[in-house]
Amino acid sequence: MTDGAPHRTLPARQRTGISDARIWTRLQPVVAAALVVALIGVPLWLVLVTAAKSQGEAITPDLSWPDDWQLWDNLRQVWTDADVPAAFLGSLLVVVPTVVGVLLCGSMASWVLARRATRLTAVLYAIAISGIILPPAVVTVVLLLRQLGLAGTVVGMIGVYLGIYLSTVIFFVTGFVRTIPTSLEEAAQTDGAGPLTVFRRVVLPLLRPVLATATILVCLYVWNDVFYAFFVVGGRLDTLPLNLFRVASAGLYLNNWHLIFAYVILMSLPLIAVLAVAQRKIISGITSGAVK
């Protein structure tokens, strides 16, 4: 006993539990870093070093460093021989209108669904997000596009992507809209602003963080999609994934893994740029919201 207070010692089992918890807390960053390196770093390294090798070295892809670094030469050959500029333009013709349409329609629908708490809106919200778990019927979609005369067209492809990914945007944005105070909208309405003005000047600027996240997801899905593009467009529009599939199956790129991986790098660069820009907008949106 010291200063009138009894001295207590923790049981051995409790001391062991505390010690194990401290060890695990220290090991968590190491385990997380190891998982990131194993799941992300190794595949990226494989793509990079294989794209930098010569044809003879890249016959069997591995993680070894290339004897002669030929990345720029391989990228230049892919850019010219595989007709990458035309495929890049085709991808832009599909991705840009799809992203703009999905974000605009999804954010407007989410605003209405979040602000009107009725049974009808609850049912509409359930139907709207059902596309996340209900896969689209490819055969039915293709037959419908043929009946409408949109099969093999850019408009038909954009319409398919709008229908597929609108549910994802509504799911993300609706929950975010519910966190926005209604007093901001009421103040704008008091000043005489109409619904469109309230949405454009009050709600839409506050949706920048979640719209940036949705932009990353939709761009990632649409830019890398080859399944729906192959069945809907049918090769009439040359996008980057379809062009990669075509040239990889041709005799020019048969077993030329250095050129295939170089094409993958070229196809990934626009997504990296979008990710970098969207990340900045996410950070700026979160910090501005915190300041407000």
C-alpha positions as CSV (number, residue, x, y, z in Angstrom):
1,M,0.0,0.0,0.0
2,T,1.3,3.4,-1.1
3,D,-0.2,6.7,0.0
4,G,-3.2,5.0,1.3
5,A,-4.0,3.4,-2.1
6,P,-3.8,-0.3,-2.7
7,H,-1.4,-1.5,-5.3
8,R,-3.1,-3.6,-7.9
9,T,-1.4,-6.0,-10.4
10,L,-3.1,-7.1,-13.6
11,P,-3.7,-10.8,-14.0
12,A,-1.2,-12.6,-16.3
13,R,-3.9,-13.3,-18.9
14,Q,-4.9,-9.7,-19.1
15,R,-1.3,-8.5,-19.4
16,T,-0.7,-11.0,-22.2
17,G,-3.8,-9.7,-24.0
18,I,-2.6,-6.1,-23.8
19,S,0.9,-7.1,-25.0
20,D,-0.6,-9.0,-28.0
21,A,-2.8,-6.0,-28.8
22,R,0.2,-3.7,-28.8
23,I,2.2,-6.1,-31.1
24,W,-0.7,-6.4,-33.5
25,T,-1.1,-2.6,-33.6
26,R,2.6,-2.3,-34.6
27,L,2.3,-5.0,-37.1
28,Q,-0.8,-3.7,-38.9
29,P,1.0,-1.1,-41.1
30,V,3.6,-3.8,-42.1
31,V,0.9,-6.3,-42.9
32,A,-1.1,-3.7,-44.9
33,A,2.0,-2.7,-46.8
34,A,2.9,-6.3,-47.6
35,L,-0.7,-6.9,-48.9
36,V,-0.5,-3.8,-51.1
37,V,2.8,-4.9,-52.5
38,A,1.7,-8.4,-53.2
39,L,-1.7,-7.6,-54.7
40,I,-1.0,-4.3,-56.5
41,G,2.8,-3.8,-56.7
42,V,3.7,-7.1,-58.1
43,P,1.2,-7.0,-61.1
44,L,2.2,-3.4,-61.9
45,W,5.8,-4.3,-61.8
46,L,5.2,-7.3,-64.1
47,V,3.4,-5.1,-66.6
48,L,6.1,-2.4,-66.5
49,V,9.2,-4.6,-66.8
50,T,7.6,-6.8,-69.5
51,A,6.7,-3.7,-71.6
52,A,10.3,-2.6,-71.3
53,K,11.8,-5.9,-72.6
54,S,12.6,-7.1,-76.1
55,Q,10.6,-9.7,-77.9
56,G,13.0,-12.5,-76.9
57,E,13.1,-11.6,-73.2
58,A,9.3,-11.2,-73.0
59,I,8.4,-14.6,-74.4
60,T,7.9,-15.8,-70.9
61,P,6.8,-12.9,-68.7
62,D,8.5,-12.7,-65.3
63,L,9.6,-10.1,-62.7
64,S,13.2,-9.9,-63.8
65,W,14.8,-6.6,-64.8
66,P,15.2,-6.2,-68.6
67,D,18.7,-6.4,-70.0
68,D,18.0,-3.6,-72.4
69,W,15.4,-1.0,-71.5
70,Q,13.1,-0.6,-74.5
71,L,9.9,0.8,-73.0
72,W,9.8,4.0,-75.2
73,D,10.5,2.1,-78.4
74,N,7.8,-0.4,-77.6
75,L,5.3,2.3,-76.8
76,R,6.2,4.1,-80.0
77,Q,5.7,0.9,-82.0
78,V,2.3,0.2,-80.4
79,W,1.2,3.8,-81.0
80,T,1.8,3.6,-84.7
81,D,1.2,-0.1,-85.6
82,A,-1.9,-0.7,-83.5
83,D,-3.6,2.6,-84.6
84,V,-4.0,3.7,-81.0
85,P,-5.1,7.3,-81.8
86,A,-8.3,6.1,-83.6
87,A,-9.1,3.7,-80.8
88,F,-8.5,6.4,-78.2
89,L,-10.9,8.7,-80.1
90,G,-13.5,6.0,-80.1
91,S,-13.2,5.4,-76.4
92,L,-13.6,9.2,-75.8
93,L,-16.7,9.3,-77.9
94,V,-18.3,6.7,-75.6
95,V,-16.8,7.5,-72.2
96,V,-17.2,11.3,-72.1
97,P,-21.0,11.5,-72.9
98,T,-21.6,8.4,-70.7
99,V,-19.9,10.0,-67.7
100,V,-21.6,13.4,-68.2
101,G,-25.0,11.9,-68.7
102,V,-24.8,9.5,-65.8
103,L,-23.6,12.1,-63.4
104,L,-26.1,14.7,-64.5
105,C,-29.1,12.4,-64.6
106,G,-28.0,10.5,-61.5
107,S,-27.5,13.6,-59.4
108,M,-30.8,15.2,-60.3
109,A,-32.7,11.9,-59.6
110,S,-30.9,11.5,-56.3
111,W,-31.8,15.0,-55.2
112,V,-35.5,14.3,-55.8
113,L,-35.4,10.9,-54.2
114,A,-33.6,12.1,-51.2
115,R,-35.8,15.2,-50.5
116,R,-39.2,13.6,-51.0
117,A,-39.8,11.0,-48.3
118,T,-42.9,9.2,-49.6
119,R,-43.7,5.7,-50.3
120,L,-43.6,6.3,-54.1
121,T,-40.1,7.7,-53.9
122,A,-39.0,4.8,-51.7
123,V,-40.3,2.4,-54.3
124,L,-38.6,4.4,-57.1
125,Y,-35.3,4.4,-55.2
126,A,-35.5,0.6,-54.7
127,I,-36.1,0.2,-58.5
128,A,-33.4,2.7,-59.3
129,I,-30.6,0.9,-57.3
130,S,-31.8,-2.6,-58.3
131,G,-29.5,-2.4,-61.3
132,I,-26.5,-2.9,-58.9
133,I,-27.5,-6.5,-58.1
134,L,-29.6,-7.4,-61.2
135,P,-27.3,-7.9,-64.2
136,P,-28.6,-6.7,-67.5
137,A,-29.8,-9.3,-70.0
138,V,-27.3,-8.9,-72.9
139,V,-29.4,-10.8,-75.4
140,T,-32.5,-8.7,-74.7
141,V,-30.4,-5.5,-74.9
142,V,-29.0,-6.4,-78.2
143,L,-32.4,-7.3,-79.7
144,L,-33.9,-4.1,-78.3
145,L,-31.1,-2.0,-79.9
146,R,-31.7,-3.8,-83.2
147,Q,-35.4,-3.0,-83.1
148,L,-34.6,0.7,-82.3
149,G,-32.0,0.8,-85.0
150,L,-29.2,1.7,-82.5
151,A,-27.2,-1.6,-82.7
152,G,-23.6,-0.9,-83.6
153,T,-23.9,2.8,-82.9
154,V,-22.3,5.1,-80.4
155,V,-25.7,6.3,-79.2
156,G,-26.7,2.7,-78.5
157,M,-23.5,2.0,-76.6
158,I,-24.0,5.2,-74.5
159,G,-27.6,4.3,-73.8
160,V,-26.5,0.8,-72.6
161,Y,-23.9,2.3,-70.2
162,L,-26.3,4.9,-68.9
163,G,-28.7,2.1,-68.0
164,I,-26.1,0.0,-66.4
165,Y,-24.3,2.5,-64.2
166,L,-27.1,5.0,-63.4
167,S,-28.0,2.8,-60.4
168,T,-24.5,3.1,-59.0
169,V,-24.5,6.9,-59.2
170,I,-28.0,7.1,-57.6
171,F,-26.9,4.8,-54.8
172,F,-23.8,6.9,-53.9
173,V,-25.3,10.4,-54.5
174,T,-28.7,9.8,-52.7
175,G,-27.0,9.1,-49.4
176,F,-24.7,12.1,-49.7
177,V,-27.7,14.4,-50.5
178,R,-29.4,13.4,-47.3
179,T,-26.4,14.8,-45.3
180,I,-26.8,18.3,-46.9
181,P,-28.9,20.6,-44.6
182,T,-32.3,21.5,-46.2
183,S,-31.9,25.0,-44.7
184,L,-29.5,25.9,-47.6
185,E,-32.1,25.0,-50.2
186,E,-34.9,26.8,-48.2
187,A,-32.8,30.0,-48.1
188,A,-32.3,29.9,-51.8
189,Q,-36.0,29.3,-52.4
190,T,-36.8,32.2,-50.1
191,D,-34.7,34.4,-52.3
192,G,-36.9,33.4,-55.3
193,A,-34.7,30.6,-56.8
194,G,-36.5,27.9,-58.8
195,P,-35.8,24.2,-58.5
196,L,-33.2,24.1,-61.3
197,T,-31.5,27.2,-59.9
198,V,-31.4,25.6,-56.4
199,F,-30.0,22.4,-57.8
200,R,-27.4,24.1,-60.0
201,R,-26.2,26.7,-57.5
202,V,-26.7,25.1,-54.1
203,V,-26.8,21.3,-54.4
204,L,-24.5,20.6,-57.3
205,P,-21.4,22.4,-55.9
206,L,-21.8,20.4,-52.6
207,L,-21.9,17.1,-54.5
208,R,-18.3,17.5,-55.9
209,P,-16.7,14.9,-53.6
210,V,-19.2,12.2,-54.3
211,L,-19.4,13.0,-58.0
212,A,-15.6,12.8,-58.2
213,T,-15.8,9.3,-56.7
214,A,-18.6,8.3,-59.1
215,T,-16.5,9.7,-62.0
216,I,-13.6,7.4,-61.1
217,L,-15.9,4.4,-60.9
218,V,-17.8,5.0,-64.1
219,C,-14.6,5.9,-66.1
220,L,-13.0,2.7,-64.8
221,Y,-15.9,0.5,-65.8
222,V,-16.6,2.1,-69.2
223,W,-13.0,2.7,-70.3
224,N,-12.0,-1.0,-69.7
225,D,-15.2,-2.6,-70.8
226,V,-14.9,-5.1,-73.7
227,F,-17.9,-7.4,-73.0
228,Y,-20.8,-5.0,-73.7
229,A,-18.8,-3.1,-76.3
230,F,-18.1,-6.4,-78.2
231,F,-21.7,-7.5,-78.2
232,V,-23.5,-4.2,-78.7
233,V,-21.1,-2.3,-81.0
234,G,-19.9,-5.4,-82.7
235,G,-16.6,-4.1,-83.9
236,R,-18.2,-1.1,-85.8
237,L,-16.6,1.3,-83.3
238,D,-12.9,0.8,-82.4
239,T,-12.4,1.4,-78.7
240,L,-9.1,0.8,-76.9
241,P,-10.2,-2.5,-75.2
242,L,-11.7,-3.8,-78.5
243,N,-8.6,-2.7,-80.4
244,L,-6.3,-4.4,-77.9
245,F,-8.4,-7.6,-78.2
246,R,-8.1,-7.4,-82.0
247,V,-4.4,-6.7,-82.2
248,A,-3.5,-9.3,-79.5
249,S,-5.4,-11.9,-81.4
250,A,-3.7,-11.0,-84.7
251,G,-0.5,-12.4,-86.0
252,L,1.3,-9.1,-85.4
253,Y,1.0,-9.4,-81.6
254,L,0.8,-13.1,-81.2
255,N,3.0,-14.0,-78.2
256,N,4.5,-10.5,-78.3
257,W,3.9,-9.8,-74.7
258,H,6.2,-6.8,-74.7
259,L,3.9,-5.0,-77.1
260,I,0.7,-6.2,-75.4
261,F,1.8,-4.9,-72.0
262,A,3.0,-1.7,-73.7
263,Y,-0.5,-1.2,-75.0
264,V,-1.9,-1.8,-71.5
265,I,0.3,1.0,-70.2
266,L,-0.9,3.4,-72.9
267,M,-4.5,2.5,-72.2
268,S,-4.1,3.1,-68.5
269,L,-2.5,6.5,-68.7
270,P,-5.8,8.4,-69.2
271,L,-7.3,6.6,-66.2
272,I,-4.3,7.6,-64.1
273,A,-4.8,11.2,-65.1
274,V,-8.5,11.1,-64.3
275,L,-7.7,9.5,-60.9
276,A,-5.2,12.2,-60.1
277,V,-7.6,15.1,-61.0
278,A,-10.6,13.5,-59.2
279,Q,-8.5,12.9,-56.0
280,R,-7.7,16.5,-55.8
281,K,-11.3,17.4,-56.2
282,I,-12.2,15.0,-53.5
283,I,-9.7,16.5,-51.1
284,S,-10.7,20.0,-51.9
285,G,-14.4,19.2,-51.5
286,I,-13.9,17.6,-48.1
287,T,-11.7,20.4,-46.8
288,S,-14.0,23.1,-48.1
289,G,-17.0,21.3,-46.5
290,A,-15.1,21.1,-43.2
291,V,-14.3,24.8,-43.2
292,K,-17.9,25.7,-43.9
